[in-house]
Amino acid sequence: MSIKLSGPALTALNQSSATYLDLSACAPKLLEKDSTLWGEAARAEAAIRLDWVGLPESSRDLLPELDALSAWARSKNLTNIILAGMGGSSLAPEVLAKCFGKKLTVLDSTDPEQIKAAIPANFAKTAILVGSKSGSTIETASQRALFEKLITEAGLDIRDHMVIVTDPNSPLDIEARAAGLKVVNANPNVGGRYSALTAFGLVPAALMGIDVSVLLDDAAGVLQELAAPVAVATLLYELTEQAIAFYDAESTVPGLSDWIEQLVAESTGKDEKGRIPVVIEGAHSPVGGKIFTIAFAGASADLIVEGSLGEQFIFWELVTALLSRAIGIDPFNQPNVTEAKERTSALLSEWSDGVPPKSEPNFVEGDVEVFGAVTGNSLKEIARNFLVQENYYFAIMAYLNRESDEAITQLRAHIAQATSKPTTFGWGPRFLHSTGQFHKGGQLNGAFIQITSDENIDLQIPGKNFSFATLITAQALGDGQALTARKLPVIRFHLKDRRRGILQLLEAFKS
């Protein structure tokens, strides 16, 4: 099967437009790894980030190593796979698990309740897969330290239960090899969000029993059909203002929208330009105004893109790189992700005792505390007043447990319905490695709703003077600082009780 395009948007494709002609000329150069396609300022970064175009072939070199790793896991009866990783290290494996119906616990959170729920009762059949490109990602390093401690306390050898995926010579690579752990190196000339077909995607796939060679075969076919990615990139540049809605309900690629969200948002959202993906629940979900919609099955969207998962991975990477050319930005850097990390580190250093200072809320009702510039005498009035302002889109950022607190996702539809504005939903801190770049680097016209919570449990991070509850608080407050520094509207709802607080918020924002 190859990528198949359909939908009414195709009738608007102008193959004589300047955009289409330029991208048609650039597409073959992209496959040749031409680092000049995004301008002189982006040239140096592009020169070390373009190996992804050759992954359908070059990643075959990993096959013997992947086969050996799978055989090792089977010999140890390691059937419970837990992946500790963020952004590009976790999103592709998650969609692989969903598409192929495999069991995988993805731990891309610092919420202590979510981490606690992922800890198995017995580590004997568990493999901890740690993925970090830089080898210094704070979330992943903290999770790794915790699992190493727990495995050792269980009387087991971590060498029999932990696998590392990282770039060669990263701090993690050096430490893990010194400890005798199994390490698979990824291609260092591929950025995290373009890494689905590197070791970051293929090692988890192999451990789950997915035929990696089929993924690579499918992806290779797309590189022979450049007209389709050129057409889609042209449409997304010419027919969209800023937001693009994606949904994968009832398709053969469940979860793909979340993966595309990071790819597009983090690649294009900078220099106050870009396209922000809005992941919606289905064809009939509130979007927030008239927004270009993309689906992967059915006939209700403006554009339907059908194909296998391997095809979709490389196809959307091509589309994103070409769309970035049309917009005029560097698709391979992420300057504002680093900013959020630095603000988190600064707060953790400031809290020398490892405990965040207590802040007084501006308003309290029931189980919800409100922080920020609030207007109104009730939670419902405060919510209503926050939604009435001059902004293009809303972003909900929930620093909660995405397994047990899933009900809060209904808030996205409530706000989109009430405002007719694009509304995104992100789990914190996961979104910091995705739409978080767009929030601060793209068009500065968003309004931001943070949701934090008291923790019923907490877990200390081994080797640190702070816990996971402190870390997730620092991440939320640090990102809030970055947004308010840009004079963007931010409001934070803090839940003293999660279940009751979520119900209060949903009722307050319901139109």
SULRA-V786254 format. One record per residue. N is the residue number from 1. OMEGA is omega in whole degrees, 0 to 359 (none if undefined). D_FIRST is the distance of its C-alpha to the first C-alpha in Angstrom with 2 decimals. Layout:
BEGIN
N	OMEGA	D_FIRST
N	OMEGA	D_FIRST
END
This chain:
BEGIN
1	174	0.00
2	180	3.79
3	179	6.88
4	179	8.42
5	174	12.21
6	179	14.83
7	185	18.40
8	182	21.92
9	183	22.07
10	179	20.13
11	180	23.24
12	181	25.26
13	180	23.38
14	183	26.06
15	175	24.85
16	182	28.52
17	180	29.29
18	180	30.64
19	182	27.98
20	182	25.05
21	180	26.85
22	181	27.78
23	176	24.36
24	179	22.90
25	183	25.62
26	186	25.15
27	177	21.43
28	178	21.95
29	177	25.06
30	179	23.21
31	177	21.20
32	179	24.67
33	178	25.96
34	186	28.49
35	182	30.57
36	189	32.46
37	185	29.79
38	177	31.23
39	185	34.90
40	182	37.69
41	182	38.18
42	190	34.65
43	183	34.67
44	179	36.10
45	181	33.72
46	183	30.63
47	180	31.83
48	183	31.44
49	188	28.28
50	180	25.59
51	181	24.41
52	182	21.32
53	180	19.62
54	184	19.95
55	179	19.06
56	176	15.75
57	187	18.27
58	180	21.60
59	175	20.76
60	177	20.34
61	180	24.12
62	190	24.26
63	178	22.78
64	179	26.25
65	179	27.82
66	177	25.25
67	180	25.74
68	180	29.48
69	178	29.31
70	179	27.42
71	177	30.00
72	181	32.79
73	179	31.63
74	181	31.43
75	179	34.85
76	182	36.30
77	180	34.66
78	184	33.30
79	180	31.14
80	184	31.92
81	176	30.08
82	181	31.55
83	174	30.03
84	182	32.60
85	181	31.06
86	173	30.78
87	182	28.28
88	179	25.69
89	185	26.92
90	188	26.18
91	178	23.59
92	176	20.49
93	180	21.80
94	180	22.54
95	175	19.09
96	179	17.78
97	180	20.47
98	184	19.72
99	184	15.99
100	176	16.72
101	181	20.06
102	178	22.23
103	177	25.82
104	174	26.63
105	180	29.64
106	181	29.06
107	180	32.46
108	185	32.23
109	170	35.58
110	176	39.28
111	185	40.34
112	179	42.62
113	180	41.84
114	178	38.10
115	180	38.90
116	181	41.45
117	182	39.02
118	183	36.62
119	182	39.43
120	177	39.22
121	182	42.37
122	182	41.92
123	188	40.31
124	182	40.40
125	186	36.73
126	171	35.52
127	176	33.75
128	179	34.15
129	183	31.45
130	180	32.91
131	177	30.71
132	182	32.47
133	182	31.70
134	184	35.28
135	182	36.81
136	179	39.19
137	190	37.35
138	180	40.12
139	184	38.10
140	178	36.44
141	180	39.71
142	178	41.55
143	179	39.16
144	181	39.27
145	180	43.07
146	182	43.26
147	176	41.07
148	179	42.95
149	183	46.17
150	180	45.04
151	179	43.68
152	179	46.91
153	177	49.03
154	178	47.29
155	182	48.67
156	180	45.33
157	183	44.36
158	179	41.79
159	179	40.54
160	188	39.24
161	182	37.48
162	177	36.19
163	183	33.41
164	170	33.32
165	182	30.54
166	176	32.05
167	178	32.54
168	177	34.87
169	172	38.54
170	176	38.08
171	179	40.96
172	179	38.79
173	182	37.75
174	181	41.42
175	185	42.68
176	179	40.08
177	178	40.63
178	180	44.37
179	179	44.03
180	180	42.17
181	174	38.94
182	183	35.54
183	172	33.94
184	180	30.55
185	175	30.66
186	178	27.90
187	183	27.54
188	181	30.38
189	175	28.92
190	178	26.15
191	185	27.26
192	185	26.82
193	176	24.42
194	193	22.09
195	183	22.37
196	183	19.44
197	171	18.30
198	179	21.99
199	181	24.29
200	176	24.69
201	189	21.25
202	177	20.79
203	175	24.27
204	180	23.99
205	181	20.56
206	180	22.20
207	177	25.26
208	179	23.31
209	178	21.75
210	179	18.13
211	184	16.43
212	183	16.51
213	178	15.15
214	177	11.65
215	182	11.88
216	177	13.15
217	181	10.69
218	181	7.78
219	182	10.49
220	181	11.67
221	182	8.87
222	182	9.81
223	178	13.32
224	186	12.87
225	187	12.13
226	181	15.24
227	183	15.93
228	177	13.85
229	176	15.74
230	181	18.89
231	183	18.65
232	178	18.26
233	178	20.99
234	180	23.19
235	182	22.92
236	176	23.72
237	188	26.68
238	187	28.04
239	181	27.52
240	178	28.37
241	180	31.83
242	184	31.27
243	175	29.37
244	181	25.71
245	178	24.78
246	169	21.65
247	183	20.91
248	178	18.23
249	176	20.08
250	177	18.31
251	176	14.85
252	182	12.72
253	180	13.91
254	181	17.71
255	183	19.84
256	182	17.52
257	180	20.10
258	178	22.82
259	179	21.05
260	180	20.41
261	179	24.04
262	184	25.44
263	184	23.30
264	184	24.31
265	185	27.83
266	180	28.99
267	188	27.61
268	188	28.94
269	178	31.95
270	181	34.89
271	181	37.72
272	175	37.92
273	170	34.64
274	177	31.09
275	180	28.68
276	178	29.05
277	176	26.15
278	180	27.36
279	180	25.43
280	190	26.26
281	182	26.05
282	186	24.32
283	186	24.15
284	179	27.89
285	176	29.20
286	181	31.80
287	184	30.40
288	181	33.67
289	180	34.14
290	183	31.81
291	176	28.95
292	183	25.58
293	179	23.04
294	177	19.39
295	182	17.36
296	175	13.92
297	177	14.28
298	184	16.93
299	186	18.75
300	185	21.79
301	174	21.05
302	180	21.73
303	177	18.18
304	182	15.05
305	182	12.21
306	180	9.10
307	177	6.54
308	184	7.12
309	177	10.66
310	177	10.54
311	181	8.65
312	180	11.17
313	185	14.01
314	180	14.04
315	183	13.11
316	173	16.12
317	176	18.28
318	180	17.88
319	183	18.62
320	179	21.59
321	179	23.05
322	177	22.96
323	178	24.34
324	175	27.07
325	181	27.96
326	181	28.47
327	180	30.54
328	179	32.51
329	176	32.34
330	184	31.63
331	190	28.31
332	176	29.26
333	181	32.61
334	189	33.65
335	186	37.43
336	170	38.12
337	178	36.47
338	179	39.22
339	180	41.80
340	178	41.00
341	182	41.32
342	179	44.65
343	176	46.06
344	180	45.17
345	180	46.91
346	180	49.91
347	180	50.41
348	177	50.16
349	180	52.77
350	180	54.94
351	189	54.93
352	179	56.91
353	178	57.57
354	182	53.88
355	178	54.44
356	178	53.47
357	179	56.51
358	178	56.95
359	179	56.35
360	179	57.98
361	176	55.66
362	181	56.47
363	177	56.09
364	172	55.74
365	180	54.97
366	182	54.49
367	182	51.94
368	171	50.60
369	183	52.16
370	178	51.33
371	180	51.54
372	179	51.59
373	184	53.26
374	172	53.41
375	180	55.05
376	183	55.87
377	177	57.91
378	180	55.20
379	180	51.69
380	180	50.37
381	177	52.40
382	179	51.24
383	181	47.58
384	181	48.16
385	178	50.02
386	183	47.39
387	182	44.76
388	179	47.01
389	183	46.79
390	175	45.41
391	181	41.99
392	183	38.45
393	173	36.63
394	175	37.54
395	175	36.25
396	183	37.00
397	188	37.30
398	178	38.06
399	186	39.50
400	179	39.22
401	185	37.50
402	175	33.96
403	186	34.03
404	182	37.34
405	186	37.87
406	182	34.63
407	182	36.72
408	180	37.50
409	178	33.99
410	181	35.27
411	180	37.39
412	181	34.55
413	179	34.26
414	184	38.07
415	177	38.54
416	180	35.79
417	185	37.35
418	188	40.88
419	188	40.38
420	176	37.49
421	177	36.52
422	183	33.30
423	180	33.75
424	175	31.90
425	177	32.40
426	174	32.42
427	177	33.71
428	4	36.31
429	184	36.37
430	184	32.58
431	180	32.26
432	178	34.64
433	185	31.83
434	181	29.59
435	178	31.04
436	175	34.46
437	181	34.00
438	183	33.37
439	186	36.35
440	183	38.73
441	180	37.13
442	177	35.43
443	185	37.32
444	183	40.37
445	177	40.27
446	171	39.21
447	198	41.45
448	181	41.00
449	176	41.65
450	176	42.11
451	177	42.49
452	186	44.25
453	165	46.07
454	180	48.82
455	177	47.63
456	177	48.79
457	175	48.23
458	179	47.96
459	177	47.03
460	177	48.81
461	182	46.79
462	178	48.28
463	180	50.08
464	177	50.24
465	179	52.96
466	183	50.56
467	176	48.34
468	178	44.82
469	177	46.47
470	181	48.21
471	182	45.09
472	175	43.02
473	179	46.07
474	180	46.35
475	179	42.69
476	182	43.16
477	179	46.49
478	178	45.41
479	176	42.47
480	177	44.85
481	181	47.23
482	180	44.59
483	181	43.80
484	176	47.46
485	177	48.35
486	180	46.28
487	176	48.26
488	180	45.25
489	180	46.07
490	173	45.54
491	181	46.72
492	176	46.53
493	181	46.84
494	185	47.99
495	176	47.80
496	172	50.75
497	189	49.12
498	185	45.32
499	182	44.95
500	180	47.80
501	178	47.04
502	179	43.43
503	177	44.77
504	181	47.36
505	180	44.90
506	180	42.57
507	182	45.64
508	183	46.99
509	181	43.87
510	183	43.23
511	none	44.05
END
